[in-house]
Amino acid sequence: MATWTRKHLLDLESLSAEEICYILDTAQSFKEVSTRSVKKVPALRGRVVVNLFMEDSTRTRTSFTLAAQRLSADVLEFTASGSSVSKGETLRDTARNIEAMGVDIVIIRHGAAGTPLYLTRCINSCVVNAGDGSHEHPTQGLSDIFTIRETKKNLKGLKVAIVGDIAHSRVARSNLWGLKKLGAEVIMVGPTTLVPKAFAQLGARICHNLDEVLPEVDVINMLRIQKERITSNVFPSVQEYTRLFGLTSQRLAKAKPDVLVMHPGPINRGVELTSEVADGLNSAILRQVSNGLAIRMAVLYLCSQAAAGATVPALV
């Protein structure tokens, strides 16, 4: 039987298939909490969690905050603007000062890849990666994988297309590591400027024609064009990108009837996919959000248990 012994969650690349499944199974047990009249369990009562977000975020920050609150933890919210970081304080000093207030878990989002790993060398608290640069976003990857497993039951042999701005996507990297370890085939789709050939060396299949792969895939995960990270002209225009890679009702008709449509958000309606597709019967976008809450509850609980020396948690 698998156990969880990791104090930190930094990525999916370093996790085994068994560890990934352990998080998913734990999340399944926590999902029921959100259906109760009193949506709380005492799993982290007395613990303090801080959201240390150095990049803008709505869904991820809110999801982590709600996850910690449903586990009965106290939550501190931290943003770079208006903090000592804007006055020149280093991240290391900021984190150590926050830890000195009795914080048990630090959830970090940062624009520089590797920042969560760096923090583990600066503080003794648990560190959870909420997205670091273009490296990884492990809890979003886990949420996507959980949603696929919930719908398709078994990931082994599934074909999953990840479409769009692969080059700048930490979500794409986390999905690739997790899906491959659970037996799925991952197809990276997008313009040549946004789908580096290096992903083939990581085990992905590369394709630059969405219409070509639509009939064979079981899942389509559409990604946002990350304009804030793009520093050059990677395609002629948004209209041209939408014409070639946007998911419309007409395009969706070429796919399997039960194909699962996903998007980690935020959605640019009319660019990556149309409203008809985003709100259609094949869409699991809102389910990804609700499942993300269960995943983050599981991650906070498991890391906290491991830090306390408990390797086999008693699930809810």
C-alpha positions as CSV (number, residue, x, y, z in Angstrom):
1,M,0.0,0.0,0.0
2,A,1.3,3.4,-1.0
3,T,2.0,6.1,1.7
4,W,2.7,9.8,1.6
5,T,5.9,11.0,3.2
6,R,6.6,14.3,1.4
7,K,6.5,17.5,3.4
8,H,6.5,19.6,0.3
9,L,4.7,19.5,-3.1
10,L,6.9,21.2,-5.6
11,D,6.1,19.4,-8.9
12,L,4.7,16.3,-10.5
13,E,7.9,15.4,-12.2
14,S,9.4,14.0,-9.0
15,L,6.3,12.1,-7.9
16,S,5.7,8.4,-8.7
17,A,2.5,7.1,-10.2
18,E,1.6,5.7,-6.8
19,E,2.0,9.0,-5.1
20,I,-0.1,10.8,-7.7
21,C,-2.8,8.2,-7.3
22,Y,-2.6,8.6,-3.5
23,I,-3.3,12.4,-3.8
24,L,-6.2,11.7,-6.2
25,D,-7.7,9.1,-3.8
26,T,-7.3,11.4,-0.8
27,A,-9.0,14.2,-2.8
28,Q,-11.9,11.9,-3.6
29,S,-12.5,11.5,0.1
30,F,-12.4,15.2,0.7
31,K,-14.7,16.0,-2.2
32,E,-17.7,14.9,-0.1
33,V,-17.0,17.6,2.4
34,S,-18.2,20.3,0.0
35,T,-21.6,18.6,-0.1
36,R,-22.2,18.8,3.6
37,S,-24.4,21.4,5.3
38,V,-21.4,22.3,7.4
39,K,-18.5,22.3,4.9
40,K,-15.7,21.9,7.4
41,V,-13.5,19.2,8.9
42,P,-11.0,19.6,11.8
43,A,-8.0,18.1,9.9
44,L,-5.8,21.2,10.2
45,R,-7.3,22.9,13.2
46,G,-4.6,25.0,14.9
47,R,-2.4,25.1,11.8
48,V,-1.6,28.3,10.0
49,V,-1.4,28.6,6.2
50,V,-0.1,31.6,4.3
51,N,-0.8,32.4,0.6
52,L,2.5,34.0,-0.5
53,F,1.4,35.1,-4.0
54,M,4.0,37.2,-5.9
55,E,1.9,37.0,-9.1
56,D,-1.8,37.9,-9.7
57,S,-4.2,35.1,-9.2
58,T,-8.0,34.7,-8.6
59,R,-8.9,31.0,-8.9
60,T,-5.8,29.4,-7.5
61,R,-5.5,31.8,-4.5
62,T,-9.3,31.5,-3.7
63,S,-9.2,27.7,-4.1
64,F,-6.2,27.4,-1.7
65,T,-7.8,29.8,0.8
66,L,-11.1,27.9,0.8
67,A,-9.3,24.5,1.0
68,A,-7.4,25.6,4.1
69,Q,-10.5,27.1,5.7
70,R,-12.5,23.9,5.1
71,L,-9.7,22.0,6.9
72,S,-10.2,24.5,9.8
73,A,-6.8,26.1,9.4
74,D,-6.1,29.8,9.9
75,V,-5.2,31.6,6.7
76,L,-3.0,34.6,6.0
77,E,-3.1,36.4,2.7
78,F,0.0,38.0,1.3
79,T,0.6,40.0,-1.9
80,A,3.8,41.6,-3.2
81,S,2.2,45.0,-3.7
82,G,2.1,47.0,-0.5
83,S,4.4,44.6,1.3
84,S,8.0,44.8,2.4
85,V,9.0,43.1,-0.9
86,S,8.0,46.3,-2.7
87,K,10.4,48.1,-0.3
88,G,13.3,45.9,-1.3
89,E,13.1,43.0,1.2
90,T,14.3,39.7,-0.2
91,L,12.0,36.7,-0.6
92,R,14.1,34.8,1.8
93,D,13.7,37.4,4.6
94,T,10.0,37.8,3.8
95,A,9.4,34.0,4.1
96,R,11.5,33.7,7.3
97,N,9.6,36.6,8.9
98,I,6.3,35.0,8.0
99,E,7.4,31.6,9.4
100,A,8.5,33.3,12.6
101,M,4.8,34.2,13.2
102,G,4.0,30.5,13.5
103,V,3.1,29.6,9.9
104,D,3.0,25.8,9.2
105,I,2.4,25.8,5.4
106,V,3.6,28.3,2.8
107,I,1.7,28.3,-0.5
108,I,3.9,30.1,-3.0
109,R,3.2,31.5,-6.5
110,H,6.2,33.3,-8.2
111,G,7.2,34.3,-11.6
112,A,10.6,32.7,-11.3
113,A,10.9,28.9,-11.9
114,G,12.5,27.1,-9.0
115,T,11.3,29.5,-6.3
116,P,9.4,26.9,-4.3
117,L,12.4,24.7,-4.2
118,Y,14.5,27.6,-3.1
119,L,12.1,28.3,-0.2
120,T,12.4,24.8,1.1
121,R,16.1,25.6,1.8
122,C,15.2,28.8,3.6
123,I,12.4,27.8,5.9
124,N,11.2,24.7,7.9
125,S,7.5,25.1,7.0
126,C,5.8,23.0,4.4
127,V,6.0,24.5,0.9
128,V,3.3,24.0,-1.7
129,N,3.9,25.2,-5.3
130,A,1.0,27.3,-6.7
131,G,2.9,28.0,-9.9
132,D,6.5,29.0,-10.6
133,G,7.3,30.7,-13.8
134,S,6.9,28.4,-16.8
135,H,8.0,25.4,-14.7
136,E,5.0,23.6,-13.1
137,H,1.6,24.2,-11.5
138,P,1.2,20.8,-9.8
139,T,-2.2,21.3,-8.1
140,Q,-3.7,22.4,-11.4
141,G,-2.2,19.4,-13.1
142,L,-3.6,17.2,-10.4
143,S,-7.0,18.8,-10.7
144,D,-7.1,18.2,-14.5
145,I,-6.0,14.6,-14.0
146,F,-8.6,14.0,-11.3
147,T,-11.3,15.4,-13.6
148,I,-10.2,13.1,-16.4
149,R,-10.1,10.0,-14.1
150,E,-13.4,10.9,-12.6
151,T,-15.0,10.9,-16.1
152,K,-13.1,8.3,-18.0
153,K,-12.4,6.0,-15.0
154,N,-9.0,4.9,-16.2
155,L,-6.2,7.0,-17.7
156,K,-4.2,4.1,-19.2
157,G,-4.4,4.2,-23.0
158,L,-6.3,7.5,-23.2
159,K,-5.2,10.1,-25.7
160,V,-5.1,13.7,-24.3
161,A,-4.5,16.7,-26.5
162,I,-3.1,19.8,-24.8
163,V,-3.7,22.7,-27.2
164,G,-2.3,26.2,-27.3
165,D,0.6,28.1,-25.7
166,I,2.6,25.1,-24.6
167,A,5.9,27.0,-24.4
168,H,4.9,29.3,-21.6
169,S,2.5,26.9,-19.8
170,R,3.4,25.5,-16.4
171,V,0.0,23.6,-16.5
172,A,1.0,21.8,-19.7
173,R,4.2,20.6,-18.0
174,S,2.5,19.3,-14.9
175,N,-0.2,17.6,-17.0
176,L,2.5,15.9,-19.2
177,W,4.4,14.5,-16.2
178,G,1.3,13.3,-14.4
179,L,-0.6,11.9,-17.4
180,K,2.4,10.0,-18.8
181,K,3.1,8.4,-15.4
182,L,-0.5,7.1,-15.3
183,G,-0.4,5.6,-18.8
184,A,-2.0,8.3,-21.0
185,E,-0.6,9.5,-24.3
186,V,-0.1,13.2,-24.5
187,I,-0.3,15.2,-27.7
188,M,0.9,18.8,-27.7
189,V,-0.9,20.8,-30.3
190,G,-0.3,24.4,-31.4
191,P,1.8,26.6,-33.8
192,T,5.4,25.7,-34.2
193,T,6.4,28.9,-32.3
194,L,4.4,27.8,-29.2
195,V,5.1,24.0,-29.2
196,P,8.9,23.5,-28.7
197,K,10.3,20.3,-30.1
198,A,12.0,19.6,-26.8
199,F,8.6,18.3,-25.5
200,A,9.0,15.3,-27.7
201,Q,12.1,14.4,-25.6
202,L,9.8,14.5,-22.5
203,G,7.5,11.9,-24.0
204,A,4.9,14.0,-25.7
205,R,3.7,13.7,-29.3
206,I,4.0,17.0,-31.2
207,C,1.3,18.1,-33.7
208,H,0.7,21.4,-35.4
209,N,-2.7,20.6,-36.9
210,L,-5.6,20.5,-34.5
211,D,-8.1,19.1,-37.1
212,E,-5.7,16.2,-37.6
213,V,-5.8,14.9,-34.1
214,L,-9.4,15.7,-33.1
215,P,-11.0,12.4,-34.3
216,E,-8.6,10.3,-32.2
217,V,-8.4,12.0,-28.8
218,D,-10.4,11.3,-25.7
219,V,-9.7,14.6,-23.9
220,I,-9.0,18.2,-25.3
221,N,-7.4,20.5,-22.8
222,M,-7.3,24.1,-24.2
223,L,-4.7,26.5,-22.9
224,R,-4.8,30.3,-22.6
225,I,-2.5,32.4,-24.8
226,Q,-0.2,33.9,-22.1
227,K,0.3,37.4,-23.5
228,E,2.0,38.5,-20.3
229,R,4.8,36.0,-20.9
230,I,5.2,36.3,-24.7
231,T,7.9,38.8,-25.6
232,S,7.8,38.5,-29.5
233,N,5.3,37.9,-32.2
234,V,4.6,34.2,-32.2
235,F,1.7,34.2,-34.6
236,P,0.3,36.8,-37.1
237,S,-2.8,37.7,-35.2
238,V,-5.3,36.5,-32.6
239,Q,-7.8,35.9,-35.4
240,E,-5.4,33.7,-37.3
241,Y,-4.6,31.7,-34.2
242,T,-8.4,31.2,-33.5
243,R,-9.0,30.1,-37.1
244,L,-6.3,27.4,-36.8
245,F,-6.5,26.3,-33.2
246,G,-9.7,27.7,-31.7
247,L,-12.2,25.0,-30.6
248,T,-15.6,25.7,-32.2
249,S,-18.8,23.7,-32.4
250,Q,-17.9,22.8,-36.0
251,R,-14.5,21.5,-34.9
252,L,-15.9,19.7,-31.9
253,A,-18.2,17.8,-34.3
254,K,-15.1,16.1,-35.7
255,A,-14.2,14.6,-32.3
256,K,-15.6,11.6,-30.5
257,P,-19.1,12.2,-29.1
258,D,-17.9,11.7,-25.6
259,V,-14.7,13.8,-25.9
260,L,-14.0,15.7,-22.7
261,V,-13.3,19.4,-23.1
262,M,-11.2,21.1,-20.5
263,H,-9.5,24.5,-19.8
264,P,-7.5,25.4,-16.7
265,G,-8.7,29.1,-16.9
266,P,-8.9,31.9,-17.2
267,I,-10.8,31.5,-20.5
268,N,-10.5,33.9,-23.4
269,R,-13.9,33.2,-24.9
270,G,-13.8,33.5,-28.7
271,V,-10.1,32.9,-28.8
272,E,-9.2,29.4,-27.4
273,L,-12.8,28.2,-27.6
274,T,-16.3,29.5,-28.2
275,S,-18.9,30.0,-25.5
276,E,-21.0,27.2,-27.1
277,V,-18.1,24.8,-26.4
278,A,-17.1,26.2,-23.1
279,D,-20.7,25.9,-21.8
280,G,-21.6,22.8,-23.7
281,L,-22.3,19.2,-22.7
282,N,-18.7,18.0,-23.3
283,S,-17.3,20.7,-21.1
284,A,-15.8,19.9,-17.7
285,I,-14.4,23.4,-17.0
286,L,-16.5,24.1,-13.9
287,R,-15.9,20.6,-12.6
288,Q,-12.1,21.3,-12.9
289,V,-12.7,24.2,-10.5
290,S,-14.6,22.2,-7.9
291,N,-12.2,19.3,-8.2
292,G,-9.3,21.7,-7.7
293,L,-10.7,22.5,-4.2
294,A,-10.7,18.8,-3.2
295,I,-7.1,18.4,-4.6
296,R,-5.8,21.4,-2.7
297,M,-7.5,20.1,0.5
298,A,-5.8,16.8,0.0
299,V,-2.3,18.3,-0.7
300,L,-2.5,20.6,2.4
301,Y,-3.6,17.7,4.6
302,L,-1.0,15.2,3.3
303,C,2.0,17.6,3.5
304,S,0.9,18.7,7.0
305,Q,0.6,15.0,8.1
306,A,4.1,14.2,6.6
307,A,5.6,17.2,8.4
308,A,4.1,15.9,11.7
309,G,5.7,12.5,11.0
310,A,2.4,10.7,10.1
311,T,3.1,8.7,6.9
312,V,-0.3,6.9,6.6
313,P,-3.1,9.5,7.0
314,A,-6.5,8.6,8.2
315,L,-8.8,9.8,5.4
316,V,-12.0,11.8,6.1
